[in-house]
Amino acid sequence: MTGRAPRTANPVMRSRSAPSSGARTGPCARRRPLAPSGLCERARALAGAGRGRGAAVRGGRGHLRVRHEIRSRNPHRPDLYANYCFVLARGVRQFHEFARFEPALPRLDRAGYLERIRRVVARRPWAPPLPPDDRVTIPGYRNLYEFSRDQEATVKEALGSRFWTLLNWTNWRVVLPVGGGHQERVAGEIVAEVRAGRLAQLLITNWPTPELNHTVVAYAYHATDAAIDFSVYDPNDPASPGVVSFERRVRRFWATRVYDTRPGRIRTFRMYYSPWL
């Protein structure tokens, strides 16, 4: 999210060969173009969706610059900022819906910014966006990226604990198989959120593979007859856009470009979009 809009071209003709390790990789999925004639009504409606960018996350630097670390790659570091991915992704959504930045106003001290951030993240992430005049003002900065870069320690403290996100009762969904109809509904809901100018926080998993139980935030998409490629903010890699794809004919999600994850089939759920889910 470094000023330039992400390239979200459809990776239909790219290789799906699995990488030799779990390291970060580029798009690797090969897909033959699929005719839309076999799609259900929801998929037909999405077939002409084209491109969508409902939220100024990448180009507008509306994401957190805080780098989330991976515990398995840093097992001996006692001060690791790990297992906060749900806190960070939820925080991005809350700033997008409930805060506004005013660079012309004088900056606050640490206590002042702590108070402002806590007011933002105290609001329920599923609540309707606030009108501009009712939003919490963050003075002295143009956007969330610059603010969190300069005030990283303050932002981390104000975002709060990871405890309840680890115990969130909806996390049990990662162990359940889901059908194509469910995944197709999720894809349609993400498109609808982005079109409406909102962000969609997602729980993505390839369980029982002990590799991916993670959250990302979808903010744009590129749709063709074959697939919908969702551009996502990934707390593990805030400087680079990720891509999670929905393959229409087989009605499944694919980790096209997710940090530290081999390209492959995943299950995708929405997060924090109602009091219950």
Secondary structure, 3 states (H helix, E strand, C coil): CCCCCCCCCCCCECCCCCCCCCCCCCCCCECCCCCHHHCCHHHHHHHCCCEEECCCCCCCCCCCCCCCECHHHCCCCCCCCECCHHHHHHHHHHHHHHEEEECCCCCCCHHHHHHHHHHHHCCCCCCCCCCHHHCEEEECCCCHHHHHHHCHHHHHHHHCCCHHHHCCHHHHHHHCCCCHHHHHHHHHHHHHHHHCCCCEEEEEECCCCCCCEEEEEEEEEEECCCEEEEEEECCCCCCCCEEEEEECCCCEEEEEECCCCCCCEEEEEECCCCCCC
